[in-house]
Each structure stands twice: as structure tokens, then as C-alpha cells.
Amino acid sequence: MRRQKSSWSLPGLFVAAGGIYTAQSLVGGLTFLGLPAVLRAENVALDRIGLVSLAMLVWALKFLWAAPVEAFRVAADGRRRSRMVILAGETVVVLALAAFGMVGSGGFSLLLALLVLMAVASATADIACDAFLIEQFSQEKRGLANVAQVGGGYLGLIFGGGLFVAASAAIGWMAASLLLAGLVVVLSIPMALVREGGTTRRAPSQAPALLTALLRREVRIGIVMTILFEAGGRLAQALAGPFLIDAGLSLTSLGLINGVGGVGAGLLGTAFGGLLAHRFGARTAMFRVACLHAVSLGALTVVLFASDRLWLLAGLFVLESGMMAAGFVVSYARLMAFASSSQPGVDFTLFQCASAVAAALCGLGGAMLASRFGYGPVFGIALAGAACVPLLLLRLEARLDKGVPA
């Protein structure tokens, strides 16, 4: 099946995709950052606030409905309905945000239900948008697509986390919710103007299916590659906040580091990863970022053991955030090449779900290990894992080249 061409230029596609990924990440920022802060300011119990994060489990489970979404996205006559699926998802988010504002902080159970609804809608739109990018961007241009993907993710965190909190304090809960709803509408406008070209038909035997994806060697290798590539960074990332607090950093300072430093480094890392992917190709860029990431974690671990300079450590954690962002860009660009042209939405969704599972397991495992053995050994494990990644990537790529089953 040949790649589908859009009538839009590459910059237009970049803006459209970036807007959608920003809107989707806005929901995540609201769930993880914005809403918990506002609820706590209104004296909602911590155990109830902790339930909010359950809404994001949807993103780890979206592979369950990826095949039906992909089957609808590609019509029987070959026409693409990516735009329809994406805009329908964003419409649900807008309506849910309006209802979110009307409910207010007093209706916690209904708020949680609305968050889950927004997560389902955003995850569904994400399946279609990922497939759209794979079809519309040639392999050598996918680094640019992944810059929109990852960069939009960081911008969405700013809007959903920072903007919602500031707006709630200044103009109230309802107005802040409607502000986010309006922002989602604005961010969706470029995608509403996109027209997908091409009417390549798909044979009935090619109906999208989860099992079809799992039977493909490239998908299985891609899942393994995703988990190995991210594990070390995810482990360190999960412990960054608790470590700095235990080391004596104030909560206010940590907020600045995570907000200004983390997001700024993330955007710079996103641009750096996109540049590497564009210049060297996704395969080489992924290997180089893996090597740089090992160096970054090595510096962090050495300073952790050898110095008590808190701000130096904080700076290295910010650098680590930038390397993680670069890693997302180059790994997504590489993984897109593993997605089948007959069901890219299903295949790439599996890679993203593997990433979500890796994040959850590393977060849980890192906390448990640190509580038992201390931070030092866990950061040592993260470094050891990251140091092995370049060689493991070479081995996995060799298996792909030789056609050896994963």
C-alpha cells in the first residue's frame, strides 16, 4: 500500500499535527499537574487526589481499541478518515471541559468520570493522528513529525498544568475550564483545514487486528527496543523529584526546576532530536542519543556520589530531561518505520503503550528499590541499563537486517 499524500504543505502538516498533540497533552497536564494542585488548594484529601492519576491508565490500554479505530479510519474504498476521528475526539474533549467547568471541585466523582472521558477521546484521536503522520510524512521527514509530536506534548503540559492553575486563581474554576476548552478549539483549527489525499484500497484480508501486529517481527522488536531504550531514563526521572526534596531542595525551587527548567530543556531536547533525525536518519540518531544519554546519566550518577552541590545535581536532572525528550523524538521516528502501511495506527499504538508500561513499572520499581536500598544503587542501575542500550540497539537492528525472529 502506498503512502497517502495530503494536499497540504509540510509546514502546514507540522502545524496541524503540533496543534493536535498539544491539545492531547493538555489533558495530561490537567490530570497530572493542574487539577491535583487546584484540588489541594481547596482542601481535597490527598487520597482522593491520588485517584485522578488513574485516568491516565487509559493511555496504557488504548491498544485494546486501536484496531477498530484503524478499521474505521481507512474506509472500504480506501479513503482516509483520520481528520474525522481526530476532530471528533477533540470535540468530545471540548464538551467535557465545558462540563468540567460547570461541575466544579465539589463533584469529585463526576470530575473523575469527565477526566476518563477526556483521556479516552484524546487517546483515540492520538491513534488516528499517529497513523496520519506515518502516512503523510516520508521516512526521511519523520523527525520533523516527531518534533511536532513531542514538542506539542511539552506545550500541552504548560497549558494543562500551569495555565489552568494560574487561570483558576485569577478568574475562577469555570472560566479556567472554558479557557482550556477554547484553546483546544483553536489548536484543532489547522487540522480541520487538512484534506487527506489518496484512495488506495485495502483487501478484506488486511483488516486491522492486534494479533496481526504482534505476529510481525518488526513490531515485536520495536516493543523490546522501546522498553530497553527508555528504561534507564524513566527510572532516573521517577526518582528526580523525591531525591531533590530529600536532599534539601524546597518545593518552590523544585516547581521552578520542573516547570521552567524541565519544560525548557524538553523543548530544546525535542529540537535537538529532530535535528539529529533529519541529518543522520532515525536509526543513526537513535544510537547517538542512546550514547549521549548514557553519558548524561553517568555524569548525574558520579555527581550524586561525589558531590553535595544541590544545584549542580538539579542542573543535571534538567539536562536529563532534555536527553529524554531527544530520545522520544528519535525513537518515535525509528519506530514509525516499523509500522505496517496497512495498519500504522495499531502498530505504533503498541509502541506507545509499551512506553507507558515502562514508565509505570520504572516509577513503581524505582520507588520500591530506593526505599529499600537508597537512591545511589537505583541510579547506578539506571546508568548500567543506559550504558548497555547502544550495544543492544545494534543487536536488535542486526536481527532486523538478517530477518532473525525476535
N, C-alpha and C positions, 0 to 999 in steps of 0.2 A: 504494500500500500504506500503510495507516495505521500510526502508531507504536504499538508494543506497550506495554501497561501492566503493571507489576508490582504484586503485591499488597502490596508494602512501601511505607512512607512514604519521603519524600525523604531525611530524615536516615538512615534505615536503608540506603537505596541508597548514600548517600555513604560510610557506614562500611564497607559491603561492598566497594565499589569501592576505597576507600582501602587496605583490608587487602590486596587482591589486588595493587594496584600497588606497595605496599610490599614484598610478598613477591617480586614480579618484579624489582624494583630491588635487592633484597638479593643476588640472583645476580650482578648487575652490579657491586655494591660488592665482593663477594667476589673477583670476577675482576680488577677493575681496581686495587683498593686493598688488600684484606685479604690475599689469597693471595700476591701478589708480596712484600709486607713480611715475612710469616712465612717464606716460602721463602728470602729473602735472609738472614734471621736464622739460618737453618740452613745457610748457605753454599752454596746452589744457585747455579750460574753465571748471570750476567746474561743471556747469550744464550738460555738455556733459559727463564728467567723471562719474557723478551720474547715467547715463543711463547704464553703464557697469553692475551694480548690478542686472539689470533686467534679465540678462542672467541666474541668479541662480533661478529665478522663476520656471524654468524647473523642478528643484528638488522637488518642492511642487506639481507639476502637473503630475509627472511620473506615478501615479496610473491610469491615463487615458489610457496608452498603456501597462500596466503591464500584463493584461490578454492575449493579442496577443503574447507578448514576451514569456510568460509562456507556451502558447499553442505550439509555435514553439520549445521551449527548450526541451519539452518532446515529442519525436516523436510518431507516431501512434503505432509503435511496442514496445514502452517503452524505447528505447534508449535515453540517455540524451545528449543534445547538449549545455550544459552550457558553455563549453570551446569555442565552435564555436561562441556563442553570445558574450562572454566576449572579445575574441580576435578580433572579427570584430569591436566591439566598440572601442577598443584601437587602432586599425589600423586607424580608422577614426580620432581619436584624433591626432595621429602622423602626418597624412597627413595635418590636419587642422593647426597644429603647424608649419609645414613647410611653408604652405601658409601664416600663420600669420607673419612669419619672412620676407617673400617676400613683403607683403603689407606695413609693416612699420607703424609708428604712423600717417602718413599723411592720410591714408584711413580709417577714423574712422568708417564710416558706415559698411565697409567690415569687419573691425576688430570685430565689434559688432556681425555681422552675423556669423563669424567664432567662436566666443565665444559661441553663442547659439548652433551652430552645435556641438561643443565640449561638451557642457552641456548635450545635448540630447543623444549623443553617450555614455558619461560616465554614465548618469542615466540609460540608457538601459542595459549597462554592469553591473551596480550595481544590477538591478533586478535579473539578472541571477546569479551573484556571491552570493547574499544573499541566494537564493534558493539552490545553490550549497553547501554552508556552512551548512544550515539546514539539508540537506540530508547526508552530509559526516561526520558530527560531531555528535556523540551521545549526548544525553541531558546533561550528566554529564561532557562532554568535551567542551560544547559550550562556557564556559567562556574563554577558550583559543582562540576559533574562534573570539570572540568579542574583545579580546585584539588585534588581527590582524586587525580587522575592525576599532576600534577606534584609536589604535596606528598608523596605516597606515594613518589615517586621519590627525593626527598631523604632521607626517613626510612630508606628501604631502603639507601641508601649508608652511613648511620650504622651500621646493623646489620651489613651485609656487610663493611664496611671496618673501622670502629672496634671494634665488639663482638667480631668474630671474632679480631682481633689481641689485644685485651685478654684474652679468654677463653682463647686458646691459651697465652698466657704464664702465666695463673693456674691453669688446670685441665687443660691439655693439648689436643692436636690433636683427638682423638676426641671428648672432652666438648664442645669448642667447636663441632664439626661437628654433633653431636646437639642442641646448644642451638639452633643455627640451624634445624635440621630441626623441632624443637618449636615454634619461633617461626613458621615457615611454616604449621604446622598451626593454631596459634592465630589467625593473621591470616586464614586461609581460612574459619574458622567462620562469620562473618557471611554470606559468600557462599553457604555451604552451606544457610543458612536461607531464602535468597531463593526465591520462586516466581514464575516468569515467567507473565504472563497473555497472552491473545490467541491466536487460531489462524488468522490471516489467511493464506490460501493464496497460493502463488506459481505463476504459469503456467510450464509447462515451458520456454517461450522465454526466461524470465527467469533461467535457471540462472546462478549467479555465474561470471564469467570476467574474467581480467585484461584481455583485449582490449576487452571492454565498458567497463571503467573508463577505459582510455586513449583511447577514442573520444569520451568525454564532455568537452565544453568545460570544465565546471566542474573536473573532475579535472586537466586539463592546466594550467589557470590556477592551481589550488591548488598543484601541484608547483612551478611557477615562483615563486609567491608564497612558498612555504616556503623555497626556496633563497635568494631575494633578502632576505627578512626576517631570516634567521639569519646570513648570510654575514659581515657586519661583526663581530658579536659573537663568532662562532665563531673568526674569525681572531685577535681580541684575546685570547680565552680560551685558545687554544692556546699563545700566547707568554707568558702571565702568569707561570707558574712559572719558565721559563728566564730571563726578563728579570729577575725579582726576585732570583734566585740570582746572576746575573751582576752585578747592581747591589750585591751585598754582603749580602743578607739570609741569615741562617743557615737551614739545613734545618729545624731545630726550629721556628723562627719561621714559616717557610713552612707547615709542617704545621699549626700553630695557625690560621694565616690561612685555609688551605683547609678545615680541619675546622670549627672553631668559627665563624670569620667567614663562610666561603663557604656552609656549610650554613644558618647562621642567616639570612644575607642571602637565601638561596634560599627559605627558608620565608616570610620577610616579603614577598619579591617575589611569591611564589605567592599570598599573601593579598591583596596589592595588585592583582595582575592579576585575581583573582576578583572583587574589589570593583568594579573598572572595568567588567568584562564584565557584571556584574549591573546596574550603574547606567546604563551608556550603551549596552549592546548590544555584541556581539563586534566588529562592523565598526568602530564608532567607537573602541572601546577599543584595537583593534589599531593604528589610525592614531595615537592619542595615545601609546601605548607606543613606537611607532617614532620619534616626535618626541623623547620623553624619552630614548630610547636614544641618539639622535644627540647630544643634549646631554651625556649621560654620557660617551660616547666622546670628545667634543670636550674636555671637562674633563680627561680622562685624557691625551689627546694633548698638550694645552697644558702640563700639569704635567710631562709626560715630557720636553719640550724645554726648559722654563723653570726647572725646579727639580731639586735633587738630594735633596730630602727624601723619604727612602725610605719612611717610614711613611705619609706623605701619599699616595704612589703606591700603597702596599699598600691603604690605605683605599679609594682609587678603584677598585682592582681588585675589592674586595669589593662596592662599590656596583654595579659592572658585573655581578657575579654575580647580584645582586638583580634588575637590569633584565632579564637573560637569562631568569630564572625567570618574571617577569611576562610577558615576551614569549611564552614557551611556553604559558602559560595562555590568553592572549587569542588567539593564533594557532590553538591547538587548538580553541578554542570557535568561531572563524570557519570553520576547515576542516571541522568536523563538519557545518556547514550545506551544504557542497559534496558530501557523501557521499550517494550514492543510497540511497533507502529499500529498494531490492531487494537491495543487496549492500554495506551500510555497512562491513563488515569488510574487504572488498577495497579499497574506495576510500580509507578512512582509513589503511590499511596502506601504501599508496603514498606518502601524505604523510609518514608516519613514516620510511619508507625513504629518501625524498628528504632528510629531515633528517639521517639517519645518514650518507648520502653527502656531504652538505655539510660535516658535522663532519670526516669523514675527509680530504676534499680541502683544507679550510681548514687543518687541522692539518699536513698534508704540505706544502702550498704555502706556508704561513706560515713554517715552519721553513726551507724552501729559500730563500725570499726574504730572510729575516733573516740567514741565514748568508752571503749574497752582498752584501746592501746595508745590513745593520744593522737594528736594531729600529725606529728612527724612521720610515723610509719605509713599513714594513709597517703600523705603527699609523696612519700617515697614510692609507694605502689603506683600512684598516678604517673610519676616520672618513668618508672620501669616500663609501664604499659605503653606510654607515648614513645619511648625510645625504640620499642620493638615494632611500632607501626610502619615505618618506612620499609623495612625488610618484609613484613607481612603483606604490604601492598604490592611489592614486586612479585611475591609468590602468587598472590591471587591474580594479578594481571597475567602472569605466565600461564596459570591454569586456564584463563580465558583464551589466551593465544593458542594454546595447544588443544583446547577442547576437552580438557580433563573434567569429569563431573565433580561438582563441589560436594 
